[in-house]
Amino acid sequence: MESIGGQGTRNCVGCGRSIPWEANVCPYCGHDYRLQMAPPMKARSAKPVIGGVLIVVAGLLAFGMGLLYLALDVSDLEDYGVTMPPEMTSEELQDVMVVCGSLLVVFAVIAIIGGVFALQRKHFGLAIAGSIFGLLGLGFLIGSLLALVGLILVAISRDEFE
């Protein structure tokens, strides 16, 4: 379809009338042929990934500390120069170590799961919970510091989570 001026025409998809090919908007019905701008993509930073890695490392340290508590015997403590409290029997101290070791292992697993969610930028609440359990897991004290930094990084990158 060629018009008199040498310009091509097309039929408007809105009203069906013939309009110039280079028209951006139909003069009859107002249908807009310009490309619609896609919504801007969210800027993605490395903060949730770094935070997730720190939380996972804190969880692994807490896991190691928990296993150490579970593996040690009260007699091992005496070899390292640790004295038992006089009001506590060795069986009671062993029970305390088992409970503490078990709690640390549970905290570590939750921290690792939360760190993985932070790495994936999914489930912001679970990533925060993982970092909090990483703090509680102690992880030879270094783990708590790592979990704290991970918590801050995850918290300030909340808008990057699905």
N, C-alpha and C positions, 0 to 999 in steps of 0.2 A: 504494500500500500504506500504509494508515494503521493505526497501532497503537491500542490502547484509550486510552492516555494522550494521544492527539492528536499524538504524535511520529511522524515518518516512519521507515520502516525500509528497510534495504537488505540485499542478500545479500553476505556476505563473499566477496571474490575468492579468499581462501585456503582456506576450508573449506566455503563455500556456505550457511552457516547465516544466519538472519535476525538482524541486529544493529541497534541504534538508529542513525539517520542521523548524529547528532552524535558518535558514538563515534570516538575517535581510534585506539583499538587494539581489535581483535576480542577479546572476553573468552574465546573458545573456542580459537582457534589462535594469537593474539598478533600477527596481521598488523597492521602499523603504517600508518595512513592519513595521518599527518602528512607534510607536504612535507619532502623531504630537503633539507638545506642544501647549496647548491652550494659547491664548494671556493672559498675566497677567491681573488679575482683577484690576480695579482702586481701590486704597486705599480710603476708605470712612471714613471721620472723622466726628466728631460731630459738627464741626463749622457751616455748613449751618443750621443745626437743631437748635442750640442755637441762631444763628442769626435770624432765622425765628421766634422763640418764642419771642425774644426781640422786633422784628418789630411788631408782632401781639399785644404784650402788649402796645407798644407805640401807635399803632392804637386805641386800646381800651381806653387808656387814652385821646387821642385826641377826640375820640367819646364822652366820658364823658364831656370833656371841652366844646365841641361844643353844646351838649345838655344843659349844664349849661348856656351858653350864650343865647340859644334860650328860656330857661325857665325863666330867670331873667327878671324882669321888672325894669325900671329906678327907680321907688320908692323903690325897694329892695336895690338898690345900696346906696341910701341915708341912709337906715337903717344900712348899714355896714360902714358908715363913708366916703363913696366915694363922693367927691364933683364934680359936673358937671362943665365942662368948661363954662365960662361965655358967650362965643360966640356961644354956641351950645344949641339948644332947646332940651327938653326932647324927642320929637318925632324924631329928627335927631339922637340923641344918641341911641334911641331904634332901629332905622333903621340900624345903624352901628353894633349894637350887633347882630341883625338878620343876616346881611350879614356875619359877622365874624363867627357866630355860624354855618351857613350853609356851609361856606368854610371849617371849621374845620371838620364837619361831612363828607364832600366829601373827604377831605384829609385822614381822618381816614379809610374810606371804602377802598380807594386805598392802604393804608398802610397795612390793614389787608389782602387784596387779595395778595399783594406782599409778605407778611410774610408767607402765606399759600404756595405760589409757592416756597419760600425758603425752607420750611419744606419738600416739595416734591422733592427738587433738580431739579426743572423744570423751564424753561424760566428765565434764568439768568437776562436778561434785565428787566423783570417785577419785579423780586425780588429786584433789585437795585432801580427801580422806586418806589416800595413800601417803601423801607427804606428812600428814599429822601422825600417822602410825609409824612412819619412818623416824620422826622426832622421838616418839615414845620408845621405839626399839633400841635407842641409844647407839648401837653399832660401834662399840668401843669409843664413844663420844664423838669420834670423827663423823660417824653416820648421822648423828643429830645435827651437826653443822651443815652437812651436805643436804639433808632433808629440809632444813630451814631455808637455805638458798634456793632449793628446788621449789619449795612452797611459794616463796616470793616471786620467782620467775613464772610459775604457773598462774598465780593470782593476777599478776599484771598483764598476762596475755589471755585473759578470759574471753575476749571477743573472737579469738581464733579457734575456739572450740565449737564443735557441732552440737 
